[in-house]
């Protein structure tokens, strides 16, 4: 009995992965072993950086709030402590947006917590 290999399925698997690596540079797009390694590493980076993105945005919001609050003579930690003490339900994302795009409203919030 001749050896049976499922060439149709294995070729389809390879084609599917090579289609995913379209646009990569050099051998990363068309050599099976290189493309497979690159693709798997890319998936790892994507998973890791979905988590890291949340940390980076929080850090950016804190920097923006700090810059806005310093103009009113307070520090970030002092401001956030007073915001929580007053019971304001504004998160860092909203506060950072106000500090950047609507300084008058942000100034009113700073006055309210002082």
ABEGO torsion letter per residue (X at the ends): XBBBBBAAAAAAAAAAAAAAABGBBEAAAABAAAAAAAAAAAAAAAAAAAAAAAAAAAAAAAAAAAAAAAAAGBBAAAAAAAAAAAGBABBAAAAAAAAAABAAAAAAAAAAAX
